[in-house]
Amino acid sequence: MTEPSEENLLLRLRGLRAGGLVIDDLSVHAGEAWGILAETGAGMDVLTGILGGDLALVRSGECRLPPDLGLVSFARQQERFEQELREDDTDFLDRPDPGRPARAFLSRSEAHAELIRLFNLEHVLDRGYRYLSTGETRKIAIMEQLSKGVRVLVLEHPFDGLDQESCRELEQQLARLQAGGLTLLLLCSDATDLPDWCSHLALLRDGALRRAGPAADIRPLFDNAAGRSQALFQARIEDMRQGDAARRLENDTEPLVLLRQGFARYGEVEVFKGLDLTIRPGDHTLITGPNGCGKSTLVQLITGDHPLCYSNDLTIFGHRRGSGETIWDIKRHLGLVSSDLQRSHRVSGSALAIVASGLFDSIGLYHKPSVEERRLAERWLAWLGLSHKASRPFRRLSYGEQRLVLLGRALIKKPRLLLLDEPTQGLDSANRRALLDFLERAAAEELCTIVYISHRLDERRPFFRQHLQFSPNKGHSLFV
């Protein structure tokens, strides 16, 4: 590796004050690989905003950015999603508009054929962007930056939303690219996500960048500091027991979800078929499988957010889909957290309003809550550790904070069925553990039935009673 010098200095943030974030010195030289661990709410969104060129955030200090810097962040992907929605011509066509094909975002796809193969993207290049899974859009965003030939690549939560094999492939390819001269900054919220080959480490905590330097010097301090992190999520199982809506599962007798020979497709692309699934009260279900296999699509069928829910032999809470039930007959018993729901919150609204909206099953708050409903939402924000951000617009919260707010929105009505599609994305290890401990207690005390989608091996808790596993060849197996 080239020795650090002013000549090979590519990026410097020094004496920086921006949006509540303090950075005394972050100096990145050519060929380095930085692993930056950020606790939930510590300011990762501000840092990625600055690195993305939003210098209006900077109040004082030196900010030196290279012109050939590539950034993959939640905010950038949200902007892309909203642009695709603005260009949706479904209303003018006799079929759903799939959006621009994934290939359109790669400037030199032919020059990166090997990387595309290793990222398992060949089969999605001609698929519309709106038909891609969360993990596939993440891969496309990374490939888009690499295809531009950037010298510095910044990745926020690079492994969130990727299956285990994709995580291994991405880490291997990033290591190879870094060895070839690419400078990397990987911003993660869990220390286990940071590769061992990072040459430098830094900790983002309490709104300041701390303990930055060579990995050999920082790692002992770094590991110790990460282990002392405190979770924002402080909800207790007693909070779920409060009120008349709290229930134990023995009061439920009928299956919550009954799917026979289920199928899903987008356009002509088959996602899965022949799926039989029964979820009875207390059948806490773990769903795993590779990116693009249909895990999130299955959740959309259950919630009624996929049009094929009416073409399937699907019964929810005793209502056969298409038998005259209203969507509200279903949603009032459901709590949901997913990337799709998070992206759909494009409306204005404070953190408090979004939590309260769970009582009305709406995206955004269009009913004035009663005094008691408002107090309940305030209590949930307190249990989430976000009381001080009650009035902050949802879209100005960090990625992890938005996830916590959506958890509050899902839990506030104490649903019979809690659907969690990778709920810990963007959360640090302390908040991840706190949430899973909470769910384990909720399962043990039979307060709701949990359906949980995850790629992470460290989230497989004993309370899951059945495991639906999708395989790469569009097969699926249900283990009880």
C-alpha positions as CSV (number, residue, x, y, z in Angstrom):
1,M,0.0,0.0,0.0
2,T,1.2,3.5,-0.8
3,E,2.5,5.4,2.2
4,P,0.2,8.2,3.3
5,S,1.2,11.6,2.1
6,E,-0.3,14.9,1.0
7,E,0.2,13.8,-2.6
8,N,-2.0,10.7,-2.3
9,L,-4.6,12.3,0.0
10,L,-8.0,11.9,-1.6
11,L,-10.5,13.0,1.0
12,R,-10.3,15.1,4.1
13,L,-12.9,16.3,6.6
14,R,-11.2,18.3,9.3
15,G,-12.7,20.5,12.0
16,L,-16.1,19.8,10.6
17,R,-19.4,20.8,12.1
18,A,-22.4,19.8,10.1
19,G,-26.0,18.9,11.1
20,G,-25.1,18.0,14.6
21,L,-22.1,15.9,13.5
22,V,-18.6,16.7,14.6
23,I,-15.5,15.4,12.8
24,D,-12.1,16.5,14.0
25,D,-10.2,14.7,11.3
26,L,-10.9,12.1,8.7
27,S,-8.1,11.9,6.2
28,V,-8.4,9.1,3.5
29,H,-5.5,8.3,1.2
30,A,-5.3,6.3,-2.0
31,G,-5.7,2.6,-1.6
32,E,-7.0,2.6,1.9
33,A,-10.1,0.7,3.1
34,W,-12.0,2.3,5.9
35,G,-14.5,0.6,8.0
36,I,-16.7,3.1,9.9
37,L,-19.0,1.7,12.6
38,A,-21.9,4.0,13.3
39,E,-24.4,3.5,16.1
40,T,-28.0,4.0,15.3
41,G,-28.8,7.8,15.2
42,A,-25.1,8.8,15.6
43,G,-25.0,10.8,12.3
44,M,-24.3,8.3,9.5
45,D,-27.0,10.0,7.3
46,V,-25.2,13.4,7.8
47,L,-21.8,11.8,6.9
48,T,-23.2,10.2,3.7
49,G,-24.9,13.4,2.8
50,I,-21.6,15.3,3.0
51,L,-19.7,12.6,1.1
52,G,-22.5,12.8,-1.5
53,G,-21.7,16.4,-2.1
54,D,-24.4,18.1,0.0
55,L,-22.1,20.8,1.3
56,A,-25.1,22.9,2.4
57,L,-24.9,20.7,5.5
58,V,-21.4,22.0,6.4
59,R,-21.3,24.8,8.9
60,S,-17.6,25.1,9.4
61,G,-14.3,23.3,8.8
62,E,-12.4,21.8,5.9
63,C,-14.2,19.5,3.4
64,R,-12.1,18.1,0.6
65,L,-13.8,15.6,-1.7
66,P,-12.5,13.9,-4.8
67,P,-14.4,14.5,-8.1
68,D,-14.4,10.7,-8.9
69,L,-16.2,9.6,-5.7
70,G,-19.1,7.1,-5.9
71,L,-21.7,6.8,-3.2
72,V,-24.3,4.1,-2.5
73,S,-26.7,5.2,0.2
74,F,-30.2,4.7,1.4
75,A,-31.0,8.4,0.5
76,R,-29.7,7.9,-3.1
77,Q,-31.7,4.7,-3.5
78,Q,-34.8,6.4,-2.2
79,E,-34.3,9.2,-4.8
80,R,-34.1,6.6,-7.6
81,F,-37.2,4.8,-6.4
82,E,-39.2,8.0,-6.3
83,Q,-37.9,9.0,-9.8
84,E,-39.1,5.6,-11.1
85,L,-42.5,6.2,-9.6
86,R,-42.7,9.6,-11.3
87,E,-42.0,8.0,-14.6
88,D,-44.5,5.2,-14.1
89,D,-46.7,5.0,-17.3
90,T,-49.0,2.2,-16.0
91,D,-52.1,4.4,-16.3
92,F,-51.4,4.8,-20.1
93,L,-50.6,1.2,-20.8
94,D,-52.6,-2.0,-20.9
95,R,-50.1,-3.6,-18.5
96,P,-48.0,-2.6,-15.5
97,D,-45.0,-0.4,-16.4
98,P,-41.9,-2.3,-15.1
99,G,-39.8,0.9,-15.3
100,R,-36.3,1.2,-16.8
101,P,-34.4,-2.1,-17.1
102,A,-31.6,-2.6,-14.7
103,R,-29.2,-2.6,-17.6
104,A,-29.9,1.1,-18.1
105,F,-28.1,2.0,-14.9
106,L,-24.8,0.4,-15.9
107,S,-22.8,2.7,-18.2
108,R,-20.4,-0.1,-19.3
109,S,-22.0,-3.4,-18.5
110,E,-19.9,-5.3,-21.1
111,A,-16.7,-4.2,-19.4
112,H,-17.8,-5.6,-16.1
113,A,-19.3,-8.9,-17.3
114,E,-17.3,-10.9,-14.8
115,L,-18.5,-8.8,-11.9
116,I,-22.1,-9.0,-13.1
117,R,-21.7,-12.8,-13.2
118,L,-20.2,-13.0,-9.7
119,F,-23.0,-10.7,-8.4
120,N,-25.5,-13.1,-10.1
121,L,-27.1,-10.2,-12.0
122,E,-27.2,-11.6,-15.5
123,H,-30.9,-12.7,-15.2
124,V,-32.1,-9.3,-13.9
125,L,-30.4,-6.9,-16.3
126,D,-33.4,-6.8,-18.6
127,R,-35.9,-6.8,-15.8
128,G,-37.7,-3.5,-14.9
129,Y,-36.2,-1.7,-11.9
130,R,-39.6,-1.8,-10.0
131,Y,-39.6,-5.6,-10.2
132,L,-36.2,-6.0,-8.5
133,S,-35.9,-7.1,-4.9
134,T,-34.2,-4.9,-2.2
135,G,-31.0,-6.9,-2.5
136,E,-31.0,-6.7,-6.2
137,T,-31.4,-2.9,-6.3
138,R,-28.5,-2.7,-3.8
139,K,-26.3,-4.8,-6.1
140,I,-27.3,-2.7,-9.2
141,A,-26.5,0.5,-7.3
142,I,-23.0,-0.8,-6.4
143,M,-22.4,-2.1,-10.0
144,E,-23.5,1.3,-11.3
145,Q,-20.8,3.1,-9.4
146,L,-18.1,0.6,-10.4
147,S,-19.1,0.8,-14.0
148,K,-18.3,4.5,-13.9
149,G,-14.7,3.8,-12.9
150,V,-14.8,5.7,-9.6
151,R,-11.5,5.9,-7.6
152,V,-13.3,6.2,-4.2
153,L,-16.4,4.2,-3.4
154,V,-18.5,4.9,-0.3
155,L,-21.0,2.2,0.7
156,E,-23.6,2.8,3.4
157,H,-24.8,-0.5,4.9
158,P,-23.3,-2.4,2.0
159,F,-24.4,-5.9,3.2
160,D,-27.9,-5.0,4.4
161,G,-30.5,-6.8,2.2
162,L,-28.1,-9.2,0.7
163,D,-28.3,-13.0,1.1
164,Q,-25.3,-14.8,2.7
165,E,-23.8,-15.9,-0.6
166,S,-24.1,-12.4,-2.1
167,C,-22.5,-11.0,1.1
168,R,-19.5,-13.3,0.6
169,E,-19.2,-12.5,-3.1
170,L,-19.4,-8.7,-2.5
171,E,-16.8,-8.8,0.2
172,Q,-14.5,-10.9,-2.0
173,Q,-14.9,-8.6,-4.9
174,L,-14.4,-5.4,-2.8
175,A,-11.2,-6.9,-1.4
176,R,-10.0,-7.6,-5.0
177,L,-10.9,-4.1,-6.1
178,Q,-9.3,-2.5,-3.1
179,A,-6.1,-4.5,-3.8
180,G,-6.2,-3.1,-7.3
181,G,-6.2,0.5,-6.1
182,L,-9.9,1.3,-5.3
183,T,-10.2,3.3,-2.1
184,L,-13.2,2.2,0.0
185,L,-15.2,3.6,2.9
186,L,-17.7,1.1,4.3
187,L,-20.2,2.5,6.7
188,C,-21.9,-0.2,8.9
189,S,-23.9,-0.4,12.0
190,D,-22.7,-3.8,13.1
191,A,-19.1,-4.6,13.8
192,T,-19.5,-8.1,12.4
193,D,-20.3,-6.6,9.0
194,L,-16.9,-4.9,8.7
195,P,-14.4,-7.0,6.7
196,D,-11.1,-8.1,8.4
197,W,-9.1,-6.6,5.5
198,C,-10.1,-3.0,6.4
199,S,-6.9,-1.1,6.8
200,H,-8.4,1.7,8.9
201,L,-11.3,1.9,11.4
202,A,-13.3,4.7,12.9
203,L,-16.3,4.9,15.3
204,L,-19.2,7.2,14.9
205,R,-20.8,7.7,18.3
206,D,-22.9,10.4,19.9
207,G,-22.7,12.7,16.9
208,A,-19.0,12.6,16.6
209,L,-16.4,10.6,14.7
210,R,-14.0,9.1,17.2
211,R,-11.0,6.7,17.4
212,A,-10.1,7.0,13.7
213,G,-6.8,5.5,12.5
214,P,-5.0,2.3,11.3
215,A,-6.9,-0.9,12.1
216,A,-4.1,-2.4,14.1
217,D,-4.1,0.5,16.5
218,I,-7.8,1.0,16.7
219,R,-9.3,-2.4,16.7
220,P,-8.9,-3.2,20.5
221,L,-10.4,0.2,21.4
222,F,-12.9,-0.2,18.6
223,D,-14.2,-3.6,19.7
224,N,-14.5,-2.5,23.4
225,A,-16.3,0.7,22.4
226,A,-18.7,-1.2,20.2
227,G,-19.5,-3.7,22.9
228,R,-20.7,-0.9,25.3
229,S,-23.2,0.6,22.8
230,Q,-26.7,1.2,24.2
231,A,-29.9,0.4,22.4
232,L,-32.4,3.1,21.6
233,F,-35.1,0.4,21.5
234,Q,-36.3,0.1,25.1
235,A,-39.8,-1.3,24.6
236,R,-40.8,-3.8,27.3
237,I,-43.2,-6.7,26.9
238,E,-45.4,-5.0,29.6
239,D,-46.0,-2.3,27.1
240,M,-47.6,-4.8,24.7
241,R,-49.8,-6.1,27.5
242,Q,-51.4,-2.8,28.2
243,G,-54.9,-2.0,27.0
244,D,-57.9,-4.0,25.8
245,A,-56.2,-4.8,22.5
246,A,-53.7,-7.1,24.2
247,R,-54.5,-10.8,23.6
248,R,-53.1,-14.2,24.2
249,L,-53.0,-16.6,21.3
250,E,-55.3,-19.2,22.8
251,N,-58.1,-16.8,22.0
252,D,-57.4,-17.4,18.3
253,T,-58.6,-20.7,16.8
254,E,-58.6,-20.3,13.0
255,P,-55.5,-20.2,10.8
256,L,-54.2,-16.7,10.3
257,V,-52.8,-17.4,6.8
258,L,-53.8,-20.3,4.6
259,L,-52.2,-20.4,1.1
260,R,-52.7,-23.3,-1.3
261,Q,-50.5,-23.8,-4.4
262,G,-49.5,-20.1,-4.1
263,F,-47.8,-18.4,-7.0
264,A,-46.3,-15.0,-7.9
265,R,-44.9,-13.4,-10.9
266,Y,-43.9,-9.9,-12.3
267,G,-44.9,-9.6,-15.9
268,E,-43.6,-12.8,-17.5
269,V,-41.1,-13.5,-14.8
270,E,-42.1,-16.3,-12.4
271,V,-41.1,-15.6,-8.8
272,F,-42.4,-18.8,-7.2
273,K,-45.2,-21.4,-7.6
274,G,-46.8,-24.3,-5.8
275,L,-46.3,-22.9,-2.4
276,D,-48.5,-24.4,0.4
277,L,-48.3,-22.4,3.7
278,T,-50.4,-22.5,6.8
279,I,-49.6,-20.1,9.7
280,R,-51.7,-20.8,12.8
281,P,-51.7,-18.7,16.0
282,G,-48.3,-19.2,17.6
283,D,-46.7,-20.5,14.4
284,H,-43.8,-18.0,14.5
285,T,-42.3,-18.4,11.1
286,L,-38.8,-17.6,9.8
287,I,-38.5,-17.1,6.1
288,T,-35.1,-17.3,4.4
289,G,-33.7,-17.6,0.9
290,P,-31.6,-15.8,-1.8
291,N,-32.3,-12.3,-3.2
292,G,-35.2,-12.3,-5.7
293,C,-36.7,-15.6,-4.6
294,G,-40.0,-14.1,-3.5
295,K,-39.8,-13.6,0.2
296,S,-41.0,-10.0,0.2
297,T,-43.5,-10.8,-2.6
298,L,-45.1,-13.4,-0.3
299,V,-45.5,-10.7,2.4
300,Q,-47.2,-8.4,-0.2
301,L,-49.6,-11.2,-1.0
302,I,-50.5,-11.6,2.7
303,T,-50.9,-7.8,3.2
304,G,-52.9,-7.4,-0.1
305,D,-50.3,-5.1,-1.6
306,H,-49.7,-7.4,-4.6
307,P,-52.4,-7.6,-7.2
308,L,-52.1,-11.4,-7.5
309,C,-53.4,-11.8,-4.0
310,Y,-56.9,-12.1,-5.5
311,S,-55.8,-14.7,-8.0
312,N,-54.3,-17.0,-5.3
313,D,-56.2,-19.5,-3.1
314,L,-55.4,-17.4,-0.1
315,T,-57.3,-17.0,3.2
316,I,-56.3,-14.4,5.8
317,F,-57.9,-14.3,9.2
318,G,-60.8,-16.4,7.9
319,H,-61.4,-14.2,4.9
320,R,-61.0,-15.7,1.5
321,R,-59.3,-13.2,-0.7
322,G,-61.7,-11.8,-3.3
323,S,-64.8,-12.9,-1.3
324,G,-66.0,-9.3,-0.6
325,E,-63.7,-8.5,2.3
326,T,-62.2,-5.0,2.5
327,I,-58.5,-4.3,2.8
328,W,-59.2,-2.8,6.2
329,D,-60.7,-6.1,7.4
330,I,-57.2,-7.5,6.9
331,K,-54.9,-4.6,7.8
332,R,-56.4,-3.8,11.1
333,H,-55.0,-7.2,12.4
334,L,-51.6,-6.7,10.8
335,G,-48.4,-5.0,11.8
336,L,-45.8,-4.6,9.1
337,V,-42.2,-3.5,8.8
338,S,-40.5,-3.7,5.4
339,S,-38.2,-1.9,3.0
340,D,-41.2,-1.4,0.6
341,L,-43.2,0.2,3.4
342,Q,-40.3,2.4,4.3
343,R,-39.8,3.5,0.7
344,S,-43.5,4.2,0.4
345,H,-43.4,6.8,3.2
346,R,-42.9,9.7,0.8
347,V,-45.6,11.8,2.4
348,S,-44.7,14.5,4.9
349,G,-45.2,13.6,8.5
350,S,-43.3,13.7,11.8
351,A,-42.0,10.7,13.6
352,L,-44.9,11.0,16.0
353,A,-47.4,11.1,13.2
354,I,-46.0,8.0,11.5
355,V,-46.2,6.0,14.8
356,A,-49.8,7.2,15.3
357,S,-50.7,6.3,11.8
358,G,-50.4,2.6,12.7
359,L,-53.7,3.0,14.5
360,F,-55.3,3.9,11.2
361,D,-53.4,1.6,8.9
362,S,-52.4,4.6,6.7
363,I,-49.2,5.8,5.1
364,G,-49.2,9.2,6.7
365,L,-51.6,10.6,9.2
366,Y,-54.9,11.8,7.8
367,H,-57.0,11.6,11.0
368,K,-56.5,13.7,14.0
369,P,-55.7,11.3,16.8
370,S,-57.5,11.6,20.1
371,V,-55.7,12.7,23.2
372,E,-55.3,9.1,24.3
373,E,-54.0,8.0,20.9
374,R,-51.5,10.8,20.8
375,R,-50.3,9.9,24.3
376,L,-49.9,6.3,23.2
377,A,-47.8,7.3,20.2
378,E,-45.7,9.5,22.5
379,R,-45.2,6.5,24.8
380,W,-44.1,4.3,21.9
381,L,-41.6,7.0,20.8
382,A,-40.2,7.0,24.3
383,W,-39.9,3.2,24.3
384,L,-38.0,3.5,21.0
385,G,-35.6,6.1,22.5
386,L,-36.8,8.8,20.0
387,S,-38.9,11.2,22.1
388,H,-36.4,14.0,21.3
389,K,-37.2,13.5,17.6
390,A,-41.0,13.4,17.8
391,S,-41.5,16.5,15.7
392,R,-38.7,15.7,13.2
393,P,-40.0,14.8,9.7
394,F,-39.8,11.1,9.1
395,R,-37.7,11.6,6.0
396,R,-35.1,13.5,7.9
397,L,-34.4,10.7,10.3
398,S,-31.6,8.3,9.7
399,Y,-32.2,5.0,8.0
400,G,-32.0,3.1,11.3
401,E,-34.2,5.6,13.1
402,Q,-36.9,5.3,10.3
403,R,-36.8,1.5,10.9
404,L,-37.4,2.0,14.6
405,V,-40.3,4.4,13.9
406,L,-41.9,1.8,11.6
407,L,-41.5,-0.8,14.4
408,G,-43.5,1.6,16.7
409,R,-46.1,2.0,13.9
410,A,-46.5,-1.8,13.7
411,L,-46.6,-2.5,17.4
412,I,-48.8,0.4,18.6
413,K,-52.0,-1.5,17.8
414,K,-50.8,-4.9,19.2
415,P,-51.5,-6.9,16.0
416,R,-52.5,-10.5,15.8
417,L,-50.0,-11.1,13.0
418,L,-46.7,-9.2,13.0
419,L,-44.9,-9.2,9.6
420,L,-41.2,-8.2,9.8
421,D,-39.3,-8.2,6.5
422,E,-35.7,-7.6,7.5
423,P,-36.6,-5.3,10.3
424,T,-33.1,-4.8,11.6
425,Q,-31.7,-3.2,8.5
426,G,-29.8,0.0,9.5
427,L,-29.8,-0.9,13.2
428,D,-26.7,-1.4,15.3
429,S,-26.0,-4.6,17.1
430,A,-27.4,-3.3,20.4
431,N,-30.7,-2.4,18.8
432,R,-30.8,-5.6,16.9
433,R,-30.4,-7.7,20.1
434,A,-32.9,-5.6,21.9
435,L,-35.6,-6.0,19.2
436,L,-35.0,-9.8,19.0
437,D,-35.1,-10.2,22.8
438,F,-38.4,-8.2,22.8
439,L,-39.9,-10.5,20.1
440,E,-38.8,-13.6,21.9
441,R,-40.7,-12.4,25.0
442,A,-43.7,-11.5,22.9
443,A,-43.7,-15.0,21.4
444,A,-43.2,-16.7,24.8
445,E,-46.1,-14.8,26.3
446,E,-48.3,-15.5,23.2
447,L,-49.1,-11.8,22.5
448,C,-48.9,-12.1,18.7
449,T,-47.8,-14.4,15.9
450,I,-44.5,-13.4,14.2
451,V,-43.5,-13.8,10.5
452,Y,-39.8,-12.8,10.2
453,I,-37.7,-12.5,7.0
454,S,-33.9,-12.4,7.5
455,H,-30.7,-13.1,5.7
456,R,-28.7,-13.0,9.0
457,L,-27.7,-16.2,10.7
458,D,-27.4,-14.4,14.0
459,E,-31.1,-13.6,14.0
460,R,-32.4,-17.3,14.0
461,R,-33.9,-17.5,17.5
462,P,-35.4,-20.6,19.1
463,F,-38.9,-19.2,19.2
464,F,-39.4,-19.7,15.5
465,R,-41.6,-22.8,15.2
466,Q,-41.4,-23.2,11.5
467,H,-39.0,-22.2,8.8
468,L,-39.9,-21.5,5.2
469,Q,-36.8,-21.7,3.1
470,F,-36.7,-20.7,-0.6
471,S,-34.0,-22.1,-2.8
472,P,-32.2,-20.5,-5.8
473,N,-34.1,-22.7,-8.3
474,K,-37.4,-21.2,-7.1
475,G,-38.1,-24.2,-4.9
476,H,-39.2,-24.0,-1.3
477,S,-39.3,-26.2,1.8
478,L,-41.2,-25.8,5.0
479,F,-39.6,-27.1,8.2
480,V,-41.6,-27.5,11.4
